[in-house]
Each structure stands twice: as structure tokens, then as C-alpha cells.
Amino acid sequence: MNTHPDRIFFNEVATRDGFQIEPDFIATDSKVALVDALSDCGYAKIEVTSFTSPKAIPMLRDAEEVMGRIRRQPGVEYSVLVPNLRGAERALEARADELNLVMSMSETHNLANLRMPMARSFAALSEVIARVAGQTPVNVSLSCSFGCPMEGEVALSTVLAWARRFADLGVRGITVCDTTGMAHPAQVSRMVEALQQDFAALQLTMHFHNTRGMGLANLLAAVQGGITRFDGSLGGLGGCPYAPGASGNISSEDAVHMLQAMGYDTGISLEKLLAVARQMPHIVGHEVPGQVAKAGRITDLHPAPEFVQALRQQFA
């Protein structure tokens, strides 16, 4: 077991996964400013937006403009989600550094979320992979890899079989997603062990939600199992419309704070990240779940109450 990798790499997904289900449209200027601020924090990747139909996800209808206006930082990859060939063409025109494709590991969830069976999703995504081969790296996100709120637990063998099919098409990376927050640490440990045995040559990323309060515990289980790449969402934004009562993704700043406190190198400036995280409630117009931005880092100390000094003298 690799308990202390040299480096953990984070992918920020708030501007796509977080913003897509916000009730109010986030101004384009705010999105661009947020991506630019995140670019200065030390992320490996930022999933900027989604080239889906504006009718399907009106919150991200400004995808081209956002991609055209962001200030690209050397060393940061700017990823976008694409659902089909049309989205891929738009993403290529927008000079995306990576295309992220999505399908579910649950037939019911795939029908609910993508409006088609898994076999048809795979055929459509295969076309995208063939279209961009040799031009732009592709990552495939496997939704509901641990459980589906309509079908229950998803078999590990199912996830590995679909991951193999995509790996055989030449994708660069696979993201294993706990879309509805149903994973637990023992399950995560089994998953990451199997993934690394079968797909060590791929970029393996884990994507956790905190729906049942186990997000950081699951992340830690994956880190201790040797995984070095993770998605996170600033402030803990996000969720899934097909997970009743679901809260969002793991909070990026909470995850980075925990790992840095434990001695891991994340490459991220926590000071800069917290400054950006504290702007999130103003950007989205409501409170966000992230904890460290509210409570401060464990190293942020506070002055003792004035009466403590008198007590010191009294008991000296």
C-alpha cells in the first residue's frame, strides 16, 4: 500500500459540476474571474464548463465565451465536459485541453440522466473518442460507480468492465465517480486496489460527493490506497438531481486543508484557495457547505479571552 505519494493532483469542478445545477445563472464575468483566480492557486486541472445543449443546461450556455476569455496559466489543464460529437466539435474550437465524457454505471441512472441506455451512450462516446484521437486527450467519468439510488450497490466488476472498454479505445484517463454519495471507505479501498492492478497506465481520478458525510473519509481511503488525482468543488458546490437530498461534491478547500495538515504535497496554495472559497457565497448568492473557509485552518490561532491572563496569575 502506497501511504504517502510524492504529490496529490486536484481538479477543480465547481465551475461545471457546481454551477450547472445552481438555480440562478452565474454571470459570465463572475465565471471568468473565478477560473482566473483558481488558475493562480496551483490546480492541475480546472473543469471550466460543459459543451452540452444550452436548452439542457442553461446555466452553462456561455461556454464558448468563458473558454475564450479565461487567462490560461501554464501548467494548468482546462478541461470541459462534452456529451456528444457536436459538443466535441465546439470544445475543439474553444481549444479545450481535455475532453471529459460521462456515462453511468447504472442503466436506470443512465436513462434518467442521459436519456439513453448504457450501450447507446458507449456508442456515442466511442464516436467522440475516435473523432479527437491524436488531437486532444480524453477522460471518461463513470458515474454512480459505487451505488445508484434507484438500483442499489453497483458491482465492482461492472465498473472494471466498462473501464476496460474505454481503456481499449485509447482514453488517457478514467474518473470513478461516487455521484450520489453512496460509497464508504472499505468499498473505496477495494475499488482503488482493483483499478490500479488493471489500469496503472491510465490517469486514475476519484470523484467523491459528501451526500452522507463520508466524502473526506473516502478520499483518505483512496489516497492511502495510492490514488493521486481527485476532483473537488470549491465550497462543496454541486450535487445530482437524481439523488434526493444530495449535497455537493467534496469541498476542495476542506480536502486540501486535510491533506496538507497530514503532510501531503497538493501543489496548491491553501491561503489563496481559501481567499477564493470565501467569495463563493457571494458568487452563488447562498451559503455553501465548505467548512474550513468558515472555521479557518487548524493553524489559525485566536487570542485567549482577557480573563485567562488573570486566571494564569491567580493560579501561578
Secondary structure, DSSP 8 states (H G I E B T S, - for coil): ---S-S--EEEE-IIIIIGGG-SS---HHHHHHHHHHHHTTT-SEEEEEE-S-TTT-GGGTTHHHHHHHS---TT-EEEEE--SHHHHHHHHHTT-SEEEEEEESSHHHHHHHHSS-HHHHHHHHHHHHHHHTTTS-EEEEEETSSEETTTEE--HHHHHHHHHHHHTTT-SEEEEEETTS---HHHHHHHHHHHHHH-TTSEEEEEEB-TTS-HHHHHHHHHHTT--EEEEBGGG----TTSTT---B-BHHHHHHHHHHTT---S--HHHHHHHHTTHHHHHTS----SHHHH--TT------HHHHHHHHHT-
